């Protein structure tokens, strides 16, 4: 029994890569975020994030990065239905991070 526990305790840490989620880059890729924003967001939210999309959303250039990230993640997960949800479903976690930081530059 002790050999099995030892074997598991030495083997399991080497398998972490199978279960790990990709780490977010600490630095946002603002150039990539700008392209995604212009392609997928600006039509409804405005070039500077100054419009309430469909007359219903908050003005996103007034939100904090964590608020933007949470809103995008919740819509991506289908927890908040909205007109832009299909576009949000295509976003990676890194895209969401990048966009939440990029939108701050639109103020």
Secondary structure, DSSP 8 states (H G I E B T S, - for coil): -HHHHHHHHHHGGGGHHHH------SS--HHHHHHHHHHHTHHHH-TTS-S-GGGTS--GGGS-HHHHHHHHHHHHTTSS--TTHHHHHT--HHHHHHHHHHGGGG-
